[in-house]
Amino acid sequence: MKKLTLSVAALSIAMMSYGQSTQCEGLTKDSVQCKNKTTQVLCYLHNSNYESESDVKASICNGTTKKGRNCKNKTKNSNGFCHLHRKND
């Protein structure tokens, strides 16, 4: 019984410390509290300073295949080459 109690207590503590997400404090257009979960005060929809992780547009790779054709892979890498055509540094 003591092992069960300790296990439940340890599991509860682990679950409470994981993520620490709270409900967004922003309001929807209908003046209802937002239901999104966030680790900050406001979610990405209500935070005016939010920047998405990837503002870089994907482009087609500048590399060529073994047959001499243009590569069709897309890349966000600044040098313009996909993972197959990047030079190993």
C-alpha atoms as a printed R data frame, in Angstrom:
   type eleno elety resid chain resno       x      y       z
1  ATOM     1    CA   MET     A     1   0.000  0.000   0.000
2  ATOM     2    CA   LYS     A     2   2.861  2.342   0.810
3  ATOM     3    CA   LYS     A     3   4.462  1.694  -2.609
4  ATOM     4    CA   LEU     A     4   1.182  2.495  -4.348
5  ATOM     5    CA   THR     A     5   0.832  5.785  -2.477
6  ATOM     6    CA   LEU     A     6   4.399  6.796  -3.293
7  ATOM     7    CA   SER     A     7   3.919  5.852  -6.947
8  ATOM     8    CA   VAL     A     8   0.738  7.920  -7.226
9  ATOM     9    CA   ALA     A     9   2.397 10.882  -5.517
10 ATOM    10    CA   ALA     A    10   5.450 10.712  -7.798
11 ATOM    11    CA   LEU     A    11   3.253 10.427 -10.884
12 ATOM    12    CA   SER     A    12   1.139 13.399  -9.795
13 ATOM    13    CA   ILE     A    13   4.205 15.578  -9.241
14 ATOM    14    CA   ALA     A    14   5.643 14.583 -12.610
15 ATOM    15    CA   MET     A    15   2.397 15.403 -14.399
16 ATOM    16    CA   MET     A    16   2.090 18.810 -12.710
17 ATOM    17    CA   SER     A    17   5.629 19.839 -13.624
18 ATOM    18    CA   TYR     A    18   5.392 18.702 -17.250
19 ATOM    19    CA   GLY     A    19   4.573 21.519 -19.677
20 ATOM    20    CA   GLN     A    20   3.130 24.026 -17.208
21 ATOM    21    CA   SER     A    21   0.611 25.178 -19.820
22 ATOM    22    CA   THR     A    22  -2.259 27.450 -18.860
23 ATOM    23    CA   GLN     A    23  -5.315 28.708 -20.635
24 ATOM    24    CA   CYS     A    24  -4.870 31.808 -22.786
25 ATOM    25    CA   GLU     A    25  -6.190 35.011 -21.217
26 ATOM    26    CA   GLY     A    26  -7.249 36.482 -24.569
27 ATOM    27    CA   LEU     A    27 -10.859 36.983 -25.643
28 ATOM    28    CA   THR     A    28 -12.492 35.799 -28.855
29 ATOM    29    CA   LYS     A    29 -14.618 38.030 -31.118
30 ATOM    30    CA   ASP     A    30 -17.671 36.963 -29.099
31 ATOM    31    CA   SER     A    31 -15.971 38.132 -25.845
32 ATOM    32    CA   VAL     A    32 -15.480 34.543 -24.639
33 ATOM    33    CA   GLN     A    33 -12.185 33.456 -23.068
34 ATOM    34    CA   CYS     A    34  -9.861 31.720 -25.555
35 ATOM    35    CA   LYS     A    35  -9.551 27.944 -25.024
36 ATOM    36    CA   ASN     A    36  -6.005 27.587 -26.391
37 ATOM    37    CA   LYS     A    37  -3.322 26.335 -23.998
38 ATOM    38    CA   THR     A    38  -0.046 28.241 -23.754
39 ATOM    39    CA   THR     A    39   3.071 28.461 -21.622
40 ATOM    40    CA   GLN     A    40   2.789 32.267 -21.701
41 ATOM    41    CA   VAL     A    41  -0.075 34.629 -20.850
42 ATOM    42    CA   LEU     A    42  -1.420 34.884 -24.408
43 ATOM    43    CA   CYS     A    43  -1.506 32.284 -27.184
44 ATOM    44    CA   TYR     A    44  -0.133 32.904 -30.687
45 ATOM    45    CA   LEU     A    45  -3.493 34.220 -31.894
46 ATOM    46    CA   HIS     A    46  -3.745 36.956 -29.268
47 ATOM    47    CA   ASN     A    47  -0.068 37.892 -28.874
48 ATOM    48    CA   SER     A    48   0.632 40.847 -31.183
49 ATOM    49    CA   ASN     A    49   4.416 40.285 -30.884
50 ATOM    50    CA   TYR     A    50   4.245 36.626 -31.980
51 ATOM    51    CA   GLU     A    51   6.515 35.663 -34.872
52 ATOM    52    CA   SER     A    52   6.160 32.273 -36.484
53 ATOM    53    CA   GLU     A    53   9.240 30.087 -36.409
54 ATOM    54    CA   SER     A    54   9.561 29.925 -40.161
55 ATOM    55    CA   ASP     A    55   9.082 33.146 -42.091
56 ATOM    56    CA   VAL     A    56  11.527 31.902 -44.751
57 ATOM    57    CA   LYS     A    57   9.837 30.732 -47.940
58 ATOM    58    CA   ALA     A    58  10.843 27.391 -49.397
59 ATOM    59    CA   SER     A    59  12.446 27.423 -52.838
60 ATOM    60    CA   ILE     A    60  13.379 24.712 -55.286
61 ATOM    61    CA   CYS     A    61  16.873 23.291 -54.919
62 ATOM    62    CA   ASN     A    62  19.616 24.641 -57.221
63 ATOM    63    CA   GLY     A    63  21.274 21.220 -57.495
64 ATOM    64    CA   THR     A    64  21.188 18.741 -60.358
65 ATOM    65    CA   THR     A    65  20.566 15.003 -60.331
66 ATOM    66    CA   LYS     A    66  22.947 12.333 -61.640
67 ATOM    67    CA   LYS     A    67  21.027 12.375 -64.915
68 ATOM    68    CA   GLY     A    68  21.658 16.122 -65.254
69 ATOM    69    CA   ARG     A    69  18.101 17.208 -64.505
70 ATOM    70    CA   ASN     A    70  17.165 19.942 -62.067
71 ATOM    71    CA   CYS     A    71  16.488 18.749 -58.526
72 ATOM    72    CA   LYS     A    72  12.809 19.016 -57.528
73 ATOM    73    CA   ASN     A    73  13.346 19.091 -53.747
74 ATOM    74    CA   LYS     A    74  12.353 22.209 -51.823
75 ATOM    75    CA   THR     A    75  14.629 23.873 -49.306
76 ATOM    76    CA   LYS     A    76  14.604 26.737 -46.806
77 ATOM    77    CA   ASN     A    77  18.387 26.724 -46.584
78 ATOM    78    CA   SER     A    78  19.955 30.099 -47.405
79 ATOM    79    CA   ASN     A    79  22.467 28.599 -49.865
80 ATOM    80    CA   GLY     A    80  19.634 27.260 -52.061
81 ATOM    81    CA   PHE     A    81  20.535 23.566 -51.881
82 ATOM    82    CA   CYS     A    82  18.462 20.739 -50.372
83 ATOM    83    CA   HIS     A    83  19.801 18.188 -47.899
84 ATOM    84    CA   LEU     A    84  21.034 15.972 -50.747
85 ATOM    85    CA   HIS     A    85  23.045 18.659 -52.542
86 ATOM    86    CA   ARG     A    86  24.573 20.611 -49.633
87 ATOM    87    CA   LYS     A    87  28.331 20.406 -49.415
88 ATOM    88    CA   ASN     A    88  29.520 18.719 -46.208
89 ATOM    89    CA   ASP     A    89  31.551 21.255 -44.269
